[in-house]
Amino acid sequence: MRRNGKIKAENAAEFMYVLPIVVKAFEMEIIPANRIVAQIGETLILTCNATGCASPSFSWRTQMDNPLGGTVNNYITYSTLTMNPVSVVNSHDYLCTVSCGEKGKKEKSIKVELYCK
């Protein structure tokens, strides 16, 4: 109760605040998803995005552990694998792995198929 603009200590519990906390689930995606068909000689960029993780750690590999044949660039919430120019040696299934501390690891793959002009 208020008396003279003051709150009595025994009634202070009546003024409890509830603050909602939103926690995003740890998710990841590869763009483009699942499969890409690229022309030999062009530039191909694969992007791996993470959400719901403050400091994700990214890694790329091929399913058969062949050399990547491209350049990896890691940013705060995403990583890119750039193949420039894309060639026959880049025809693989690529896997992006995202690690997020206590939230664990997630992995997705994309199949790169190539064609000639």
C-alpha positions in Angstrom: 0.0 0.0 0.0 1.1 3.6 -0.6 1.2 6.2 2.1 2.8 9.5 1.4 4.2 8.2 -1.9 6.1 5.3 -0.2 5.6 1.6 -0.5 5.5 -0.5 2.7 8.1 -3.3 2.6 5.5 -6.0 3.5 3.6 -5.2 0.3 6.6 -4.9 -2.0 6.0 -8.4 -3.3 2.8 -7.2 -5.0 4.9 -5.3 -7.5 6.6 -8.1 -9.3 7.6 -7.7 -13.0 7.6 -10.5 -15.5 9.9 -10.0 -18.4 9.5 -12.4 -21.4 12.7 -13.9 -22.7 12.8 -15.2 -26.2 15.4 -17.8 -27.0 15.8 -18.7 -30.7 16.4 -22.4 -31.4 19.8 -23.2 -33.0 19.1 -23.8 -36.7 21.2 -23.8 -39.9 20.6 -23.9 -43.6 22.6 -24.1 -46.8 21.8 -21.7 -49.7 20.9 -22.9 -52.3 19.2 -25.9 -50.6 19.9 -29.5 -51.4 21.2 -29.3 -55.0 22.7 -26.8 -57.4 23.5 -27.1 -61.1 26.3 -24.8 -62.2 28.0 -24.1 -65.5 31.7 -25.0 -65.8 33.8 -21.8 -65.8 31.3 -19.7 -63.8 31.5 -18.6 -60.2 29.7 -20.7 -57.6 29.0 -19.5 -54.0 27.6 -21.8 -51.4 26.4 -20.2 -48.2 25.9 -21.8 -44.8 23.8 -19.7 -42.3 23.3 -20.2 -38.6 20.6 -18.7 -36.4 20.1 -19.0 -32.6 23.8 -19.2 -31.9 25.8 -16.3 -30.6 29.2 -17.5 -31.9 28.9 -20.3 -34.4 31.9 -22.2 -35.8 31.7 -23.3 -39.4 33.5 -26.0 -41.4 33.1 -27.3 -45.0 34.1 -30.6 -46.4 33.1 -33.0 -49.2 31.4 -36.2 -48.4 34.3 -38.2 -49.9 36.9 -35.9 -48.2 38.2 -34.7 -51.5 39.9 -31.2 -51.6 37.3 -28.4 -51.4 38.6 -26.7 -54.6 37.4 -23.3 -53.3 37.9 -20.5 -50.8 36.1 -20.5 -47.4 35.2 -17.2 -45.8 33.7 -17.2 -42.3 31.6 -14.3 -41.0 29.7 -13.8 -37.7 26.6 -15.8 -38.6 27.4 -17.4 -41.9 30.2 -19.0 -44.0 30.7 -19.1 -47.8 32.5 -21.5 -50.0 33.4 -19.9 -53.3 34.5 -21.8 -56.4 35.9 -19.5 -59.0 35.9 -20.8 -61.7 33.9 -23.9 -60.9 35.3 -27.0 -62.7 34.8 -30.7 -63.0 36.8 -31.3 -59.8 34.0 -29.4 -57.9 31.3 -32.0 -58.7 30.7 -33.3 -55.2 28.3 -33.4 -52.3 29.5 -30.6 -49.9 28.8 -30.6 -46.2 28.7 -27.6 -43.9 29.0 -28.3 -40.2 28.0 -25.6 -37.6 29.1 -26.0 -34.0 27.4 -24.0 -31.3 29.0 -24.8 -28.0 26.5 -26.4 -25.6 23.8 -26.4 -28.3 25.7 -29.0 -30.2 26.4 -29.4 -33.9 24.3 -29.5 -37.0 25.3 -30.5 -40.5 23.6 -30.2 -43.9 24.7 -31.1 -47.4 24.3 -29.8 -50.9 25.0 -31.6 -54.2 26.9 -29.7 -56.9 26.2 -30.8 -60.4 28.0 -29.3 -63.4 27.3 -28.8 -67.1 29.2 -27.4 -70.1 28.0 -24.7 -72.5 
